[in-house]
Structures are given as C-alpha cells and as structure tokens.
Amino acid sequence: QVQVVEPGGGLVQPGGSLRLSCAASVSSVSSYWIARYRQAPGHQRERVARISTSRTTYYTAYVKGRFTISRVNDKNTVYLPMTSLKVEETAVYYCNVVAAYSSRDYWGQGTQVPVPS
C-alpha cells in the first residue's frame, strides 16, 4: 500500500506564501502522475496542479503564475509553492498519486490551509 504524506499546511495571511509537500512511499515518484487538489468548505474538490512523469505541468487557470509544481526524484517528493494566497483559497489541500502503469491512485489525508480574512 502506497503511503502519501503531506506536510506543509498551516495558516497564512492574505497575500502570503506557503509551500506544500507531498511525499510518496514508492520506489520512484517519477513513475507517477502527481496532482494537488483542494476542497474549500461547501465546495467540491478541485484539481489545482499536476505534474506528469515527463514533468509536464498543468494548472487550473485561477492559480497560474502563482503556484508552481515541481518534483525532486531523489526525495520522492513533489512540492507546490503557493504565492499571493487569497482568502477564498482557504481549503484542505490533498495530494493524489497515480501510477502511470496501472492508473491506480492513492490519496493523502489532506492538510489544512486557512487564509483568514
């Protein structure tokens, strides 16, 4: 069973920055598509960013230019620095790890990111 750990959450003021991490207990994170999702109170979970096995990245339009997803293979970790955070981005942020060879996916437990008004 793949374990997904998501350190890095916490309270951040509007306009501030925070870096989320996602570490997976796999032999090589480069064999997985890894995405960050978030779920705000009263809203559906939405995908925020994703990095493929070839390091191709995707961002939802709302975060383009402010969030950057990257992967460090020797640490089996994906990072998501977030800048210029807004109150409406208060959410639980989740990491989703998808095996490229099987499409089986795994979720982390989520980490809270409150951006108070």
C-alpha positions as CSV (number, residue, x, y, z in Angstrom):
1,Q,0.0,0.0,0.0
2,V,1.4,3.4,-1.0
3,Q,1.6,5.9,1.8
4,V,1.1,9.6,0.9
5,V,2.3,12.2,3.4
6,E,1.5,15.9,3.0
7,P,3.5,18.2,5.3
8,G,3.5,21.9,4.9
9,G,0.0,23.2,5.7
10,G,-0.8,26.0,8.1
11,L,-2.3,29.4,8.5
12,V,-1.1,32.1,6.1
13,Q,-2.2,35.7,5.8
14,P,-3.8,37.0,2.5
15,G,-1.1,37.8,0.0
16,G,1.3,35.4,1.8
17,S,3.1,32.3,0.6
18,L,3.3,28.7,1.7
19,R,5.0,25.6,0.3
20,L,3.2,22.3,0.4
21,S,5.0,19.0,0.0
22,C,3.8,15.5,-1.0
23,A,6.0,12.5,-0.3
24,A,5.0,9.1,-1.5
25,S,6.4,5.7,-0.3
26,V,7.1,4.4,-3.8
27,S,10.3,3.3,-5.4
28,S,10.4,6.2,-7.9
29,V,8.0,9.1,-7.9
30,S,8.9,9.7,-11.5
31,S,6.7,6.8,-12.4
32,Y,3.6,8.5,-11.1
33,W,1.4,11.4,-12.1
34,I,1.0,13.6,-9.0
35,A,-1.6,16.2,-8.5
36,R,-2.7,18.6,-5.8
37,Y,-6.3,19.1,-5.2
38,R,-8.2,21.3,-2.7
39,Q,-11.6,21.3,-1.2
40,A,-13.0,24.6,0.3
41,P,-15.8,24.5,2.8
42,G,-19.1,23.8,1.0
43,H,-17.4,23.2,-2.4
44,Q,-16.4,20.2,-4.4
45,R,-12.8,19.0,-4.5
46,E,-11.0,20.6,-7.5
47,R,-7.6,19.9,-9.1
48,V,-5.2,22.7,-8.7
49,A,-2.0,21.5,-10.3
50,R,-0.5,18.3,-11.7
51,I,2.9,17.1,-12.8
52,S,3.3,14.1,-15.2
53,T,6.0,11.5,-15.4
54,S,7.7,13.7,-18.1
55,R,7.4,16.8,-15.8
56,T,4.7,18.3,-17.9
57,T,2.7,20.5,-15.7
58,Y,-0.9,21.6,-15.6
59,Y,-2.6,24.4,-13.5
60,T,-6.1,25.5,-13.1
61,A,-6.5,29.0,-14.5
62,Y,-7.0,30.6,-11.1
63,V,-3.6,29.7,-9.8
64,K,-1.4,30.1,-13.0
65,G,1.5,32.3,-12.3
66,R,1.2,32.0,-8.5
67,F,1.6,28.2,-7.9
68,T,4.5,26.1,-9.2
69,I,4.5,22.3,-9.0
70,S,7.8,20.5,-9.2
71,R,9.3,17.1,-8.4
72,V,12.5,16.0,-6.7
73,N,13.1,12.4,-7.7
74,D,15.8,11.5,-5.1
75,K,13.4,12.7,-2.4
76,N,10.3,11.1,-3.9
77,T,8.6,14.4,-3.2
78,V,6.6,16.9,-5.1
79,Y,6.5,20.5,-4.0
80,L,3.8,23.1,-4.5
81,P,4.9,26.6,-3.5
82,M,1.9,28.9,-3.4
83,T,2.2,32.7,-3.5
84,S,-0.3,35.6,-3.3
85,L,-2.8,33.4,-1.5
86,K,-6.3,34.7,-1.3
87,V,-9.0,34.3,1.4
88,E,-11.1,32.2,-0.9
89,E,-8.3,29.7,-1.2
90,T,-8.9,28.5,2.3
91,A,-9.2,24.8,1.9
92,V,-8.0,21.3,2.7
93,Y,-5.3,20.5,0.2
94,Y,-4.8,16.9,-0.9
95,C,-2.2,15.0,-2.8
96,N,-3.2,12.4,-5.3
97,V,-0.6,9.9,-6.6
98,V,-1.5,7.9,-9.8
99,A,0.6,5.1,-11.1
100,A,1.4,5.6,-14.7
101,Y,1.5,1.9,-15.5
102,S,-1.8,0.9,-13.8
103,S,-3.7,4.2,-13.2
104,R,-4.2,3.0,-9.6
105,D,-4.3,6.1,-7.4
106,Y,-3.7,7.0,-3.8
107,W,-4.7,9.9,-1.7
108,G,-3.1,11.7,1.2
109,Q,-5.0,12.6,4.3
110,G,-5.1,16.3,3.4
111,T,-3.6,19.4,5.0
112,Q,-5.4,22.5,6.2
113,V,-4.5,25.9,4.7
114,P,-6.6,28.6,6.3
115,V,-6.2,32.1,4.8
116,P,-8.2,34.3,7.2
117,S,-10.0,37.5,6.1
